[in-house]
Amino acid sequence: MSPQLMVAAPRLLAALRKARACIQLDRTALADCAMRPDGSIEEDQRPALAEYDEVLAEIDAAIAEAGGR
């Protein structure tokens, strides 16, 4: 790992955590809008929610790999 990356790592991790929180808020808002009164999710919104879930899982894995969480 380059010295520059080592120096930047804490700041990058903090920025990734903030980005994750924003993405989670967007995902929650989409899910709330896509939810029917019976609690089911509109079919046409499922792919977008799955994409959010995939990105969030990748971020969580990166944070865990970096020793955060």
C-alpha positions as CSV (number, residue, x, y, z in Angstrom):
1,M,0.0,0.0,0.0
2,S,1.3,3.4,-0.9
3,P,2.2,5.9,1.9
4,Q,-0.3,8.3,0.5
5,L,-3.1,5.8,0.7
6,M,-2.1,4.9,4.3
7,V,-2.3,8.6,5.2
8,A,-5.6,9.0,3.5
9,A,-7.2,5.8,4.7
10,P,-8.9,7.2,7.9
11,R,-10.4,10.0,5.9
12,L,-11.5,7.7,3.1
13,L,-13.1,5.4,5.7
14,A,-15.0,8.3,7.3
15,A,-16.2,9.5,3.9
16,L,-17.3,5.9,3.0
17,R,-19.3,5.7,6.2
18,K,-21.0,9.1,5.4
19,A,-21.8,7.9,1.9
20,R,-23.2,4.7,3.2
21,A,-25.5,6.6,5.5
22,C,-26.8,8.7,2.6
23,I,-27.3,5.6,0.4
24,Q,-29.2,3.9,3.2
25,L,-31.5,7.0,3.6
26,D,-32.2,6.9,-0.2
27,R,-32.9,3.2,0.0
28,T,-35.2,3.6,2.9
29,A,-37.1,6.4,1.2
30,L,-37.5,4.3,-1.9
31,A,-38.8,1.3,0.1
32,D,-41.2,3.5,2.0
33,C,-42.6,4.9,-1.3
34,A,-42.8,1.5,-2.9
35,M,-44.5,-0.2,0.0
36,R,-48.2,-1.1,-0.4
37,P,-50.6,-0.9,2.5
38,D,-50.3,-4.6,3.0
39,G,-46.6,-4.3,3.5
40,S,-45.5,-5.8,0.1
41,I,-43.2,-4.0,-2.3
42,E,-44.3,-2.9,-5.7
43,E,-42.7,-5.3,-8.2
44,D,-41.2,-2.7,-10.5
45,Q,-39.2,-1.2,-7.5
46,R,-37.7,-4.5,-6.4
47,P,-34.7,-4.3,-8.8
48,A,-33.8,-0.8,-7.6
49,L,-34.0,-2.0,-4.0
50,A,-31.9,-5.0,-4.8
51,E,-29.3,-2.7,-6.3
52,Y,-29.2,-0.5,-3.2
53,D,-28.8,-3.7,-1.1
54,E,-25.9,-4.9,-3.2
55,V,-24.1,-1.6,-3.0
56,L,-24.6,-1.4,0.8
57,A,-23.3,-4.9,1.2
58,E,-20.2,-4.0,-0.8
59,I,-19.6,-1.0,1.3
60,D,-20.1,-3.0,4.5
61,A,-17.6,-5.5,3.3
62,A,-15.1,-2.8,2.5
63,I,-15.5,-1.2,5.9
64,A,-15.2,-4.5,7.7
65,E,-12.1,-5.3,5.7
66,A,-10.6,-2.0,6.7
67,G,-11.2,-2.9,10.4
68,G,-14.2,-0.6,10.9
69,R,-17.4,-1.9,12.6
